[in-house]
Amino acid sequence: MIAYRYWQSAFDKDDDFDDVNFVQLCYFVFLHSFIAAIFKNVYWYFVGHSYGIDHAAMIFAANVLGSFVFLYLLLFCNRLYKRIKKRLSTKAV
């Protein structure tokens, strides 16, 4: 939520994602991944488990990869939905 609100204020965006381009989305994904890696690293420090830059880098990379996979799955589902909706609307006419 911290990354989302900061991203909204930096790019002057509201809650809908209608006019978001790929570069702005990349900024959001990288900012979210960076903040998540920092918070998890701080958590591990206070819990007493092993922590370090290598763990933070792995968390950052995993969050970036996971975010892009999730966003592309959403894009695929959206395109599939529009294609099915278009076919159903042409058959009904």
URPE-V510646 format. One record per helix or strand. SS is the DSSP state (H for helix, E for strand). FROM is the first residue (numbers start at 1). TO is the last residue. If there is no record, write none. Layout:
SS_FROM_TO ; SS_FROM_TO
This chain:
H_2_11 ; H_22_47 ; H_53_92
